[in-house]
Amino acid sequence: QVQLVESGGGLAQAGESLRLSCEVSGSISSLDGIGWYRQVPRRPRELVAKFSILGAPIFVDDVRGRFAIFKDNTKNSVDLQMDNLKQKDTPVYYCNRYSCRLYPWGRGTQVTVSS
């Protein structure tokens, strides 16, 4: 059973940075195909960061240029570096696969950005 554990969220002021980490445990062959989602109340989860088939990072428009996504095979984690945070970056963030059947969802990590 694969388990996803998100961490690194918290309170930040607009313009500051946070780094989220997704630790993956269980029977997986690689970290390929794992990205980051966000969810605000009463809205579906939205994929905000992933890797292309060639491994290049891909982001939704409103975070491009501010977020970066990294794979760390030594820690078995996929990290999301969030720079120049804005108040709209305040949902709960989750990691999971995006190109095939999802793993069980983790609890996510809450990011709260104040002005």
Kinemage of the C-alpha trace (Angstrom):
@kinemage 1
@onewidth
@group {chain A} dominant
@subgroup {mainchain}
@vectorlist {calphas} color= white
{ca gln a 1} P 0.000 0.000 0.000
{ca val a 2} L 1.419 3.350 -1.043
{ca gln a 3} L 1.192 6.131 1.503
{ca leu a 4} L 1.539 9.839 0.747
{ca val a 5} L 2.407 12.240 3.544
{ca glu a 6} L 2.415 15.959 2.826
{ca ser a 7} L 4.195 18.418 5.089
{ca gly a 8} L 5.700 21.874 5.138
{ca gly a 9} L 2.597 24.003 5.093
{ca gly a 10} L 1.935 26.756 7.556
{ca leu a 11} L 1.488 30.463 7.905
{ca ala a 12} L 3.423 32.840 5.707
{ca gln a 13} L 3.151 36.448 4.693
{ca ala a 14} L 2.638 37.523 1.127
{ca gly a 15} L 5.955 37.530 -0.684
{ca glu a 16} L 7.522 34.873 1.518
{ca ser a 17} L 8.371 31.282 0.596
{ca leu a 18} L 7.387 27.814 1.742
{ca arg a 19} L 8.621 24.409 0.693
{ca leu a 20} L 6.165 21.548 0.759
{ca ser a 21} L 7.307 17.954 0.857
{ca cys a 22} L 5.497 14.808 -0.238
{ca glu a 23} L 7.017 11.704 1.267
{ca val a 24} L 6.097 8.547 -0.595
{ca ser a 25} L 6.288 5.173 1.089
{ca gly a 26} L 5.247 1.715 -0.009
{ca ser a 27} L 5.664 -0.276 -3.174
{ca ile a 28} L 6.440 2.162 -5.925
{ca ser a 29} L 9.034 1.833 -8.649
{ca ser a 30} L 9.705 5.554 -9.064
{ca leu a 31} L 8.475 9.033 -8.251
{ca asp a 32} L 7.490 9.613 -11.855
{ca gly a 33} L 3.961 10.763 -12.335
{ca ile a 34} L 3.535 12.376 -8.920
{ca gly a 35} L 2.557 16.006 -8.796
{ca trp a 36} L 0.938 18.560 -6.522
{ca tyr a 37} L -2.717 19.503 -6.259
{ca arg a 38} L -4.530 22.220 -4.383
{ca gln a 39} L -8.048 22.396 -3.080
{ca val a 40} L -10.107 25.265 -1.755
{ca pro a 41} L -13.373 24.585 0.089
{ca arg a 42} L -16.280 23.506 -2.122
{ca arg a 43} L -14.074 23.196 -5.187
{ca pro a 44} L -12.519 20.101 -6.765
{ca arg a 45} L -8.841 19.433 -6.379
{ca glu a 46} L -6.763 21.060 -9.080
{ca leu a 47} L -3.431 19.816 -10.366
{ca val a 48} L -1.019 22.734 -10.127
{ca ala a 49} L 2.406 21.182 -10.728
{ca lys a 50} L 3.577 18.096 -12.528
{ca phe a 51} L 6.259 16.823 -14.896
{ca ser a 52} L 5.945 16.444 -18.627
{ca ile a 53} L 6.629 13.115 -20.270
{ca leu a 54} L 10.186 14.330 -20.834
{ca gly a 55} L 10.561 15.379 -17.208
{ca ala a 56} L 10.119 19.135 -17.596
{ca pro a 57} L 8.040 20.823 -14.901
{ca ile a 58} L 4.590 22.094 -15.874
{ca phe a 59} L 2.510 24.519 -13.814
{ca val a 60} L -0.859 26.155 -13.965
{ca asp a 61} L -0.728 29.752 -15.123
{ca asp a 62} L -1.126 31.508 -11.795
{ca val a 63} L 1.859 29.808 -10.153
{ca arg a 64} L 4.218 29.587 -13.112
{ca gly a 65} L 7.394 31.499 -12.361
{ca arg a 66} L 6.783 31.345 -8.607
{ca phe a 67} L 6.617 27.604 -7.894
{ca ala a 68} L 9.116 24.852 -8.627
{ca ile a 69} L 8.769 21.103 -8.305
{ca phe a 70} L 11.572 18.704 -7.448
{ca lys a 71} L 12.008 14.970 -7.110
{ca asp a 72} L 14.391 13.702 -4.431
{ca asn a 73} L 15.014 10.018 -4.970
{ca thr a 74} L 17.212 9.795 -1.864
{ca lys a 75} L 14.325 10.877 0.367
{ca asn a 76} L 11.632 9.358 -1.834
{ca ser a 77} L 9.887 12.696 -1.936
{ca val a 78} L 8.469 15.221 -4.365
{ca asp a 79} L 8.842 18.799 -3.126
{ca leu a 80} L 7.022 21.968 -4.117
{ca gln a 81} L 8.967 25.177 -3.628
{ca met a 82} L 6.577 28.104 -3.379
{ca asp a 83} L 8.114 31.558 -3.714
{ca asn a 84} L 6.548 35.007 -3.727
{ca leu a 85} L 3.444 33.657 -2.062
{ca lys a 86} L 0.153 35.414 -2.674
{ca gln a 87} L -3.043 35.311 -0.648
{ca lys a 88} L -4.685 33.180 -3.327
{ca asp a 89} L -2.071 30.460 -2.623
{ca thr a 90} L -3.976 29.582 0.541
{ca pro a 91} L -5.648 26.220 -0.181
{ca val a 92} L -4.771 22.771 1.145
{ca tyr a 93} L -2.073 21.117 -0.936
{ca tyr a 94} L -1.952 17.424 -1.753
{ca cys a 95} L 0.354 15.237 -3.776
{ca asn a 96} L -0.674 12.273 -5.888
{ca arg a 97} L -0.275 10.718 -9.277
{ca tyr a 98} L -1.734 12.500 -12.270
{ca ser a 99} L -1.333 10.211 -15.267
{ca cys a 100} L -2.769 6.952 -13.985
{ca arg a 101} L -4.785 5.561 -11.122
{ca leu a 102} L -4.502 7.673 -8.009
{ca tyr a 103} L -2.926 6.480 -4.808
{ca pro a 104} L -4.951 6.914 -1.613
{ca trp a 105} L -4.957 10.607 -0.771
{ca gly a 106} L -2.912 11.889 2.117
{ca arg a 107} L -4.182 14.458 4.590
{ca gly a 108} L -2.664 17.351 2.718
{ca thr a 109} L -0.906 20.352 4.149
{ca gln a 110} L -2.560 23.717 4.711
{ca val a 111} L -0.922 26.885 3.465
{ca thr a 112} L -2.173 30.189 4.819
{ca val a 113} L -0.860 33.399 3.315
{ca ser a 114} L -1.579 36.682 5.028
{ca ser a 115} L -1.237 40.103 3.504
